[in-house]
Amino acid sequence: MFLVATNPGCVNSADVRRVRAQGLSLRNDLDASLRAGESQLSDLDVRGRAPDDPERLRTVSQVELLRARRAELDRALADLDAEHAAWLADADPEDPLARALRDATPRLPDPLSTPVLLGGALLAAALRARQLKTALVSVAESIEKAKQTDDVFRERFAQAAPTIRSIQTPAARRIVDTVTSEGFHMRLPL
């Protein structure tokens, strides 16, 4: 058909919207052709054409082919939606956002389902990033608390600090610096 195989990791939301719009346009064209074919078949039946009439057999064959193409296109569009919703299947089933998106997406009309799904994925990613940052902050705070109460741990940690700093990512360093330094710091939500 018109849809090319896509790799969800290499496709952006504009590509998905473009391919989906092409599919919907093609479906509208197929529906118009199908209505015309069914109308022509109805006219042939009204005129009393025999079931084995060559023109009637040709029209029946064309209508059946159009119906098969329409069903194939519907499956391809459903596969496109499912493929780009795969992140929901991997999400925690207890995650309320993933559950809400999984339940709502099939009920949305065609032009809305893809943007809602992709926007939901972005929101879920932002929420998960926030959770990870909060977790990292709590780890850094717990280490600081342990250093305040345990002199041996503080000395050992000071010896290992250069090694720990060398393997930290820049984001982790910023978070640890914010937790360990005194004074005002403006924290971003992520």
Backbone torsions as a table, in degrees:
resi	resn	phi	psi	omega
1	MET	NA	-160.0	-177.3
2	PHE	-80.1	-22.3	-175.1
3	LEU	-79.6	131.3	175.6
4	VAL	-93.4	157.1	177.0
5	ALA	-66.3	134.2	-178.8
6	THR	-122.0	149.9	174.6
7	ASN	-106.1	114.8	-173.9
8	PRO	-58.6	-22.8	179.1
9	GLY	-76.5	-17.6	-175.8
10	CYS	-110.8	4.2	-175.8
11	VAL	-112.9	134.4	177.4
12	ASN	-98.2	174.2	-174.4
13	SER	-64.4	-31.0	177.8
14	ALA	-65.5	-39.2	177.5
15	ASP	-63.3	-43.9	-179.8
16	VAL	-62.5	-45.6	179.7
17	ARG	-62.6	-40.6	-178.8
18	ARG	-65.1	-48.2	-179.3
19	VAL	-64.0	-40.8	179.5
20	ARG	-65.2	-41.0	177.7
21	ALA	-63.3	-40.0	176.5
22	GLN	-62.1	-41.3	179.0
23	GLY	-63.6	-42.3	179.1
24	LEU	-66.9	-38.5	177.3
25	SER	-64.2	-44.2	178.0
26	LEU	-63.2	-38.8	178.3
27	ARG	-63.3	-40.6	176.5
28	ASN	-61.5	-42.5	178.0
29	ASP	-63.4	-42.8	178.3
30	LEU	-63.6	-39.7	178.6
31	ASP	-62.7	-41.1	178.7
32	ALA	-64.7	-43.6	178.4
33	SER	-65.4	-38.1	179.2
34	LEU	-65.4	-43.2	177.5
35	ARG	-62.0	-41.2	179.1
36	ALA	-64.4	-42.5	179.3
37	GLY	-65.5	-42.1	178.4
38	GLU	-66.3	-36.7	176.5
39	SER	-64.6	-43.4	178.9
40	GLN	-63.6	-40.5	178.5
41	LEU	-64.3	-40.6	177.4
42	SER	-62.3	-42.5	177.8
43	ASP	-61.5	-40.2	179.4
44	LEU	-65.2	-37.8	178.7
45	ASP	-67.9	-38.8	179.1
46	VAL	-64.3	-36.9	-179.4
47	ARG	-78.0	0.5	173.9
48	GLY	79.3	28.2	177.9
49	ARG	-67.3	139.7	179.8
50	ALA	-70.4	152.3	-179.6
51	PRO	-58.9	-26.2	-179.8
52	ASP	-98.3	11.7	177.7
53	ASP	-63.9	130.4	-177.2
54	PRO	-56.3	-40.1	-179.7
55	GLU	-67.3	-40.5	179.5
56	ARG	-67.2	-43.1	178.4
57	LEU	-61.1	-40.0	178.6
58	ARG	-64.9	-42.4	180.0
59	THR	-67.0	-42.5	177.7
60	VAL	-60.3	-44.0	179.3
61	SER	-61.3	-42.6	179.1
62	GLN	-65.2	-42.7	179.6
63	VAL	-63.7	-42.6	178.5
64	GLU	-63.5	-39.8	177.9
65	LEU	-63.7	-43.2	178.3
66	LEU	-63.2	-40.1	177.6
67	ARG	-64.0	-41.1	178.8
68	ALA	-65.0	-41.8	178.1
69	ARG	-64.9	-38.2	178.9
70	ARG	-63.7	-44.2	178.8
71	ALA	-64.3	-40.4	178.6
72	GLU	-64.4	-40.9	178.1
73	LEU	-65.2	-42.2	177.0
74	ASP	-59.8	-42.1	177.9
75	ARG	-64.1	-41.2	179.9
76	ALA	-64.3	-41.0	177.8
77	LEU	-66.3	-39.7	177.4
78	ALA	-64.9	-40.0	177.2
79	ASP	-63.7	-40.6	178.2
80	LEU	-60.5	-46.0	178.5
81	ASP	-62.8	-43.4	-178.0
82	ALA	-67.3	-40.0	-178.3
83	GLU	-63.1	-40.3	-178.4
84	HIS	-87.1	-0.9	173.8
85	ALA	-104.3	8.5	-176.3
86	ALA	-59.7	-30.2	179.6
87	TRP	-60.8	-27.3	178.5
88	LEU	-68.3	-36.9	-179.8
89	ALA	-66.4	-32.2	179.8
90	ASP	-81.9	-15.3	-177.5
91	ALA	-71.4	159.1	177.2
92	ASP	-59.6	122.7	-177.6
93	PRO	-62.2	-19.8	178.7
94	GLU	-88.5	-6.5	179.5
95	ASP	-67.3	117.9	-175.1
96	PRO	-62.1	-35.7	-180.0
97	LEU	-67.3	-45.5	178.9
98	ALA	-62.2	-41.9	179.9
99	ARG	-63.9	-42.7	-179.5
100	ALA	-65.1	-43.6	178.9
101	LEU	-65.9	-41.5	179.7
102	ARG	-61.8	-37.5	-179.1
103	ASP	-77.9	-36.4	-173.4
104	ALA	-83.7	-33.5	-173.0
105	THR	-57.4	-45.0	-179.7
106	PRO	-65.0	-21.1	-177.6
107	ARG	-87.6	-11.0	-177.5
108	LEU	-80.6	149.2	175.4
109	PRO	-65.0	158.4	-174.0
110	ASP	-48.8	-48.9	-174.7
111	PRO	-69.9	-17.3	-176.0
112	LEU	-95.7	-25.1	-170.2
113	SER	-62.7	-44.0	-177.6
114	THR	-66.7	-49.6	178.6
115	PRO	-62.0	-36.8	178.6
116	VAL	-65.6	-42.7	179.9
117	LEU	-63.8	-46.1	-179.3
118	LEU	-68.9	-38.9	175.9
119	GLY	-64.8	-38.5	176.5
120	GLY	-64.2	-38.8	177.2
121	ALA	-62.5	-41.7	177.7
122	LEU	-63.5	-44.0	179.1
123	LEU	-63.5	-43.2	179.0
124	ALA	-62.9	-41.5	178.3
125	ALA	-63.0	-41.1	179.2
126	ALA	-65.5	-41.5	178.5
127	LEU	-65.0	-39.8	178.7
128	ARG	-68.0	-37.7	176.8
129	ALA	-62.5	-40.5	178.1
130	ARG	-63.6	-41.9	178.3
131	GLN	-62.8	-41.7	179.2
132	LEU	-65.6	-40.0	178.4
133	LYS	-64.7	-43.3	178.1
134	THR	-60.4	-40.5	178.8
135	ALA	-64.9	-43.2	179.8
136	LEU	-64.9	-40.0	177.0
137	VAL	-61.1	-42.5	-179.1
138	SER	-65.9	-34.9	176.8
139	VAL	-65.2	-46.7	179.6
140	ALA	-62.5	-40.9	178.5
141	GLU	-65.3	-38.3	-179.8
142	SER	-68.0	-36.4	176.5
143	ILE	-65.5	-42.8	178.0
144	GLU	-61.7	-41.7	179.1
145	LYS	-63.4	-42.3	178.9
146	ALA	-65.1	-37.7	178.5
147	LYS	-65.5	-31.9	-179.7
148	GLN	-71.8	-30.7	-174.4
149	THR	-101.9	-13.9	-175.8
150	ASP	-128.3	108.5	-177.6
151	ASP	-65.6	-40.1	-179.7
152	VAL	-63.6	-45.4	178.2
153	PHE	-60.3	-42.9	-179.6
154	ARG	-59.8	-44.1	179.8
155	GLU	-66.0	-45.4	179.5
156	ARG	-64.2	-39.7	-179.9
157	PHE	-66.4	-39.5	178.3
158	ALA	-62.1	-36.1	177.7
159	GLN	-68.3	-35.9	-177.2
160	ALA	-88.9	-8.7	-175.1
161	ALA	-55.5	-44.0	179.6
162	PRO	-60.4	-38.2	178.0
163	THR	-67.0	-44.3	179.8
164	ILE	-61.4	-45.6	-179.8
165	ARG	-62.6	-34.0	-176.0
166	SER	-68.8	-24.6	-178.9
167	ILE	-103.4	-3.2	178.0
168	GLN	-73.6	145.1	173.3
169	THR	-75.5	161.5	177.6
170	PRO	-57.1	-37.9	179.2
171	ALA	-65.9	-42.0	178.8
172	ALA	-64.4	-40.7	178.0
173	ARG	-60.1	-43.9	179.6
174	ARG	-60.9	-43.4	-178.6
175	ILE	-66.1	-45.6	179.3
176	VAL	-63.2	-42.4	178.9
177	ASP	-61.6	-39.1	178.9
178	THR	-64.5	-42.5	-178.3
179	VAL	-71.3	-39.2	-172.4
180	THR	-86.5	-20.5	-178.4
181	SER	-92.3	153.5	178.5
182	GLU	-95.2	155.6	179.8
183	GLY	112.4	-179.2	-176.5
184	PHE	-84.0	133.2	174.4
185	HIS	-134.3	134.6	175.2
186	MET	-90.1	120.2	-178.8
187	ARG	-99.8	135.4	171.8
188	LEU	-82.2	153.3	-177.1
189	PRO	-65.5	-20.7	-178.8
190	LEU	-114.0	NA	NA
